Amino acid sequence: MRSLTEARIKKNKPTIKRRVRKKVEIKIVVFTIVRI
């Protein structure tokens, strides 16, 4: 069970990083719009 979950986490890590990057980019864009 542990090995399966670890493998799933390793496979999902790049997608999670991409999602986080997109969220961070959106936050930066919103921040710049609010400042201007």
DSSP file (Angstrom, degrees, kcal/mol; ACC not computed):
  #  RESIDUE AA STRUCTURE BP1 BP2  ACC     N-H-->O    O-->H-N    N-H-->O    O-->H-N    TCO  KAPPA ALPHA  PHI   PSI    X-CA   Y-CA   Z-CA
    1    1 A M     >        0   0    0      0, 0.0     4,-2.4     0, 0.0     5,-0.2   0.000 360.0 360.0 360.0 -47.7    0.0    0.0    0.0
    2    2 A R  H  >  +     0   0    0      1,-0.2     4,-2.7     2,-0.2     5,-0.2   0.922 360.0  50.8 -61.5 -44.6    2.7    2.5    1.0
    3    3 A S  H  > S+     0   0    0      1,-0.2     4,-2.2     2,-0.2    -1,-0.2   0.887 110.8  49.7 -61.8 -38.8    4.8    1.8   -2.2
    4    4 A L  H  > S+     0   0    0      2,-0.2     4,-2.2     1,-0.2    -1,-0.2   0.929 112.5  46.0 -65.3 -45.9    1.7    2.3   -4.3
    5    5 A T  H  X S+     0   0    0     -4,-2.4     4,-2.6     2,-0.2    -2,-0.2   0.903 112.5  51.1 -64.5 -40.8    0.8    5.6   -2.7
    6    6 A E  H  X S+     0   0    0     -4,-2.7     4,-2.5     2,-0.2    -1,-0.2   0.915 110.2  49.3 -62.9 -42.8    4.4    6.8   -2.9
    7    7 A A  H  X S+     0   0    0     -4,-2.2     4,-2.2     2,-0.2    -1,-0.2   0.906 111.6  49.4 -62.1 -42.0    4.5    6.0   -6.6
    8    8 A R  H  X S+     0   0    0     -4,-2.2     4,-2.4     2,-0.2    -2,-0.2   0.913 111.0  49.5 -63.6 -43.1    1.3    7.9   -7.1
    9    9 A I  H  X S+     0   0    0     -4,-2.6     4,-1.8     2,-0.2    -2,-0.2   0.920 110.6  50.2 -62.0 -44.3    2.7   10.9   -5.2
   10   10 A K  H  < S+     0   0    0     -4,-2.5    -1,-0.2     1,-0.2    -2,-0.2   0.894 113.3  45.8 -62.4 -40.1    5.9   10.8   -7.3
   11   11 A K  H  < S+     0   0    0     -4,-2.2     4,-0.5     1,-0.2    -1,-0.2   0.871 116.7  45.0 -68.9 -37.1    3.8   10.7  -10.5
   12   12 A N  H  X S+     0   0    0     -4,-2.4     4,-2.6     1,-0.2     5,-0.2   0.674  91.4  84.7 -82.9 -17.7    1.5   13.5   -9.3
   13   13 A K  H  X S+     0   0    0     -4,-1.8     4,-2.6     1,-0.2     5,-0.2   0.906  89.3  48.7 -54.5 -48.6    4.2   15.8   -8.0
   14   14 A P  H  > S+     0   0    0      0, 0.0     4,-2.1     0, 0.0    -1,-0.2   0.898 113.1  47.9 -60.2 -39.4    5.0   17.4  -11.4
   15   15 A T  H  > S+     0   0    0     -4,-0.5     4,-2.3     2,-0.2    -2,-0.2   0.902 111.7  49.9 -67.5 -40.1    1.3   18.1  -12.0
   16   16 A I  H  X S+     0   0    0     -4,-2.6     4,-2.6     2,-0.2    -1,-0.2   0.922 110.1  51.1 -63.0 -43.5    0.9   19.6   -8.5
   17   17 A K  H  X S+     0   0    0     -4,-2.6     4,-2.6    -5,-0.2    -2,-0.2   0.904 110.0  49.8 -60.5 -41.8    3.9   21.8   -9.1
   18   18 A R  H  X S+     0   0    0     -4,-2.1     4,-2.4     2,-0.2    -1,-0.2   0.912 111.1  49.0 -63.0 -43.0    2.4   23.0  -12.4
   19   19 A R  H  X S+     0   0    0     -4,-2.3     4,-2.3     2,-0.2    -2,-0.2   0.917 112.1  48.3 -63.2 -43.7   -0.9   23.8  -10.6
   20   20 A V  H  X S+     0   0    0     -4,-2.6     4,-2.7     2,-0.2    -2,-0.2   0.913 110.6  51.6 -63.4 -42.8    0.9   25.7   -7.9
   21   21 A R  H  X S+     0   0    0     -4,-2.6     4,-2.7     1,-0.2    -2,-0.2   0.918 109.8  49.3 -60.0 -44.2    2.9   27.6  -10.5
   22   22 A K  H  X S+     0   0    0     -4,-2.4     4,-2.4     2,-0.2    -1,-0.2   0.920 111.9  48.6 -61.4 -44.1   -0.3   28.6  -12.3
   23   23 A K  H  X S+     0   0    0     -4,-2.3     4,-2.3     2,-0.2    -2,-0.2   0.909 112.1  48.6 -62.4 -43.1   -1.9   29.7   -9.0
   24   24 A V  H  X S+     0   0    0     -4,-2.7     4,-2.4     2,-0.2    -2,-0.2   0.912 111.2  50.4 -63.7 -43.4    1.2   31.8   -8.1
   25   25 A E  H  X S+     0   0    0     -4,-2.7     4,-2.4     2,-0.2    -2,-0.2   0.915 110.8  48.9 -60.9 -43.9    1.3   33.4  -11.5
   26   26 A I  H  X S+     0   0    0     -4,-2.4     4,-2.6     1,-0.2    -1,-0.2   0.909 110.9  50.8 -62.7 -42.5   -2.4   34.3  -11.2
   27   27 A K  H  X S+     0   0    0     -4,-2.3     4,-2.5     2,-0.2    -2,-0.2   0.900 110.5  48.9 -62.3 -41.3   -1.8   35.8   -7.7
   28   28 A I  H  X S+     0   0    0     -4,-2.4     4,-2.4     2,-0.2    -2,-0.2   0.920 111.9  49.0 -64.8 -43.9    1.1   37.9   -9.1
   29   29 A V  H  X S+     0   0    0     -4,-2.4     4,-2.2     2,-0.2    -2,-0.2   0.927 112.9  47.1 -61.3 -46.2   -1.0   39.1  -12.0
   30   30 A V  H  X S+     0   0    0     -4,-2.6     4,-2.5     1,-0.2    -1,-0.2   0.910 111.3  52.3 -62.0 -43.0   -3.9   40.1   -9.6
   31   31 A F  H  X S+     0   0    0     -4,-2.5     4,-2.2     1,-0.2    -2,-0.2   0.917 110.2  47.4 -60.2 -44.8   -1.4   41.8   -7.3
   32   32 A T  H  X S+     0   0    0     -4,-2.4     4,-2.2     2,-0.2    -1,-0.2   0.894 112.1  50.0 -65.0 -40.3    0.1   43.9  -10.1
   33   33 A I  H  < S+     0   0    0     -4,-2.2    -2,-0.2     1,-0.2    -1,-0.2   0.915 111.4  48.8 -64.6 -42.7   -3.5   44.9  -11.3
   34   34 A V  H  < S+     0   0    0     -4,-2.5    -2,-0.2     1,-0.2    -1,-0.2   0.893 111.8  49.4 -64.4 -40.1   -4.5   45.9   -7.8
   35   35 A R  H  <        0   0    0     -4,-2.2    -1,-0.2     1,-0.2    -2,-0.2   0.897 360.0 360.0 -67.2 -40.7   -1.3   48.0   -7.3
   36   36 A I     <        0   0    0     -4,-2.2    -1,-0.2    -5,-0.2    -2,-0.2   0.454 360.0 360.0 -78.8 360.0   -1.8   49.8  -10.7
